[in-house]
Amino acid sequence: MFTLKITNSKGQIFELTHDLRNYAVIDVQGLTRPQAQINRTIAGTLDGSFYNSARVEERNIVLTVVLNGDIETNRQRLYNIFPIPRQKCDILWMSRNRNVTIEGYIEVLESNLFENRETVQISIICPRPYFQDAEAIFTELSEVVKMFEFPFAISEPIPFSEILDHSVATVNNIGDVVSGLKIAADITDDVTGLTIYNTTTSEYIGFDFTFASGDHIDISTMSGKLYARLLRAGQTTNLMKYLKSGSKWLKLALGENDFTYTATSGDDAVSITLETANLYGGI
């Protein structure tokens, strides 16, 4: 069993499953791994070809739905939910092992009006081909580790927090695709030379910049959404020009990834949160 919901551009959520009196989903195409395009060059009389590059194609999800009950009303209801092709929507798929979402755009909604068993096909183009977890995972990276929990009973002194010499946060990428992440950092005092490392991939992103108390840093290393921004006193500044030499847009390798950070000064005034969502090539 599965659950299929679509959120349209107005934020309306429409469930196509579990309503057999009105709609029966009989086929969904485009849920498995998308096709890859392999770019090659043929040279002279040499056998075969030379590999240049490769990319994964966009995903096309096609829903086939049988109309039941009041067929005309239910068909027109779909027209109201998806009033104009090309509008944005979000597809949510829930099954025993997956709870994922993907963003797409309505390409066409068509129906065979004059057949006894009327069906509707909804074609959705997903420019970013990977499904991602419906709920993001947040991991804290800080030199102060919270240890106080409720409920509790004090029989002997217990620590409320613990100071670490080297802060490390482990993020587990249980998807099947290398992915990016979002990084948020809050600054409580002057900090210079802030650098964040993924020690698993031996990559880092750092800034030759002096941050001040109250600063908030937003970084995204997600494909197609790369940015590094500073929010200070209501003003946003692009941090790209302050990137340290050798900085990379940190990625999550498959499996466990260990993150840490350093600063030339003020490293105890930094609190970092890592936001991730696993990516999947198919359901």
CORRA-V58071 format. One record per residue. N is the residue number from 1. RES is the residue in one small letter. PSI is psi in whole degrees, 0 to 359 (* if undefined). BURIAL is b if it has 24 or more other C-alpha atoms within 12 Angstrom, else e. Layout:
<<N RES PSI BURIAL> <N RES PSI BURIAL>>
This chain:
<<1 m 151 e> <2 f 162 e> <3 t 132 b> <4 l 118 b> <5 k 147 b> <6 i 129 b> <7 t 121 b> <8 n 184 b> <9 s 343 b> <10 k 359 e> <11 g 5 e> <12 q 134 e> <13 i 126 e> <14 f 122 b> <15 e 125 b> <16 l 346 b> <17 t 166 b> <18 h 26 e> <19 d 59 e> <20 l 340 e> <21 r 334 e> <22 n 321 b> <23 y 139 b> <24 a 114 b> <25 v 115 b> <26 i 349 e> <27 d 141 e> <28 v 116 b> <29 q 150 e> <30 g 21 b> <31 l 342 b> <32 t 186 e> <33 r 135 e> <34 p 163 b> <35 q 146 e> <36 a 145 e> <37 q 120 e> <38 i 116 e> <39 n 126 e> <40 r 162 e> <41 t 133 e> <42 i 128 e> <43 a 115 e> <44 g 230 e> <45 t 10 e> <46 l 142 e> <47 d 146 e> <48 g 214 e> <49 s 173 e> <50 f 132 e> <51 y 131 e> <52 n 306 e> <53 s 176 e> <54 a 152 e> <55 r 154 e> <56 v 132 e> <57 e 162 e> <58 e 162 b> <59 r 139 b> <60 n 110 b> <61 i 126 b> <62 v 120 b> <63 l 130 b> <64 t 121 b> <65 v 129 b> <66 v 132 b> <67 l 129 b> <68 n 178 e> <69 g 226 e> <70 d 94 e> <71 i 314 b> <72 e 316 e> <73 t 318 e> <74 n 325 b> <75 r 315 b> <76 q 334 e> <77 r 320 e> <78 l 322 b> <79 y 323 e> <80 n 324 e> <81 i 320 b> <82 f 75 b> <83 p 327 e> <84 i 129 e> <85 p 160 b> <86 r 357 e> <87 q 152 b> <88 k 148 b> <89 c 165 b> <90 d 132 b> <91 i 129 b> <92 l 126 b> <93 w 125 b> <94 m 127 b> <95 s 189 e> <96 r 320 e> <97 n 353 e> <98 r 139 b> <99 n 87 b> <100 v 164 b> <101 t 158 b> <102 i 145 b> <103 e 137 b> <104 g 182 b> <105 y 134 b> <106 i 122 b> <107 e 313 b> <108 v 149 b> <109 l 110 b> <110 e 155 b> <111 s 149 b> <112 n 87 e> <113 l 333 e> <114 f 18 e> <115 e 152 e> <116 n 319 e> <117 r 91 e> <118 e 132 b> <119 t 155 b> <120 v 136 b> <121 q 128 b> <122 i 116 b> <123 s 127 b> <124 i 125 b> <125 i 126 b> <126 c 101 b> <127 p 320 b> <128 r 117 b> <129 p 354 b> <130 y 139 b> <131 f 150 b> <132 q 157 b> <133 d 138 b> <134 a 331 e> <135 e 129 e> <136 a 157 e> <137 i 130 e> <138 f 132 e> <139 t 131 b> <140 e 138 b> <141 l 104 b> <142 s 153 b> <143 e 351 b> <144 v 118 b> <145 v 123 e> <146 k 134 e> <147 m 1 e> <148 f 126 e> <149 e 153 e> <150 f 150 e> <151 p 166 e> <152 f 158 e> <153 a 125 e> <154 i 112 e> <155 s 339 e> <156 e 163 e> <157 p 137 e> <158 i 148 e> <159 p 144 e> <160 f 335 e> <161 s 169 e> <162 e 135 e> <163 i 126 e> <164 l 143 e> <165 d 320 e> <166 h 107 e> <167 s 134 b> <168 v 135 b> <169 a 135 b> <170 t 126 b> <171 v 125 b> <172 n 115 b> <173 n 98 b> <174 i 6 e> <175 g 192 b> <176 d 20 e> <177 v 137 b> <178 v 132 b> <179 s 168 b> <180 g 189 b> <181 l 170 b> <182 k 139 b> <183 i 127 b> <184 a 131 b> <185 a 133 b> <186 d 136 b> <187 i 131 b> <188 t 359 e> <189 d 177 e> <190 d 132 e> <191 v 131 b> <192 t 150 b> <193 g 38 b> <194 l 129 b> <195 t 132 b> <196 i 132 b> <197 y 143 b> <198 n 100 b> <199 t 341 b> <200 t 319 b> <201 t 358 e> <202 s 38 e> <203 e 159 b> <204 y 161 b> <205 i 127 b> <206 g 167 b> <207 f 129 b> <208 d 81 e> <209 f 151 b> <210 t 115 b> <211 f 152 b> <212 a 165 b> <213 s 134 e> <214 g 352 e> <215 d 147 b> <216 h 131 b> <217 i 132 b> <218 d 127 b> <219 i 135 b> <220 s 128 b> <221 t 18 b> <222 m 140 b> <223 s 128 e> <224 g 355 e> <225 k 54 e> <226 l 127 e> <227 y 160 b> <228 a 115 b> <229 r 148 b> <230 l 130 b> <231 l 116 b> <232 r 120 e> <233 a 41 e> <234 g 358 e> <235 q 138 e> <236 t 132 e> <237 t 135 e> <238 n 123 e> <239 l 3 b> <240 m 321 b> <241 k 351 e> <242 y 7 b> <243 l 137 b> <244 k 152 e> <245 s 134 e> <246 g 359 e> <247 s 145 b> <248 k 155 b> <249 w 104 b> <250 l 136 b> <251 k 158 b> <252 l 111 b> <253 a 162 b> <254 l 137 e> <255 g 206 e> <256 e 138 e> <257 n 127 b> <258 d 126 b> <259 f 144 b> <260 t 178 b> <261 y 159 b> <262 t 166 b> <263 a 147 b> <264 t 322 e> <265 s 149 e> <266 g 25 b> <267 d 342 b> <268 d 2 b> <269 a 22 b> <270 v 133 b> <271 s 122 b> <272 i 138 b> <273 t 131 b> <274 l 125 b> <275 e 122 b> <276 t 157 b> <277 a 120 b> <278 n 145 b> <279 l 147 b> <280 y 137 b> <281 g 338 b> <282 g 171 b> <283 i * b>>
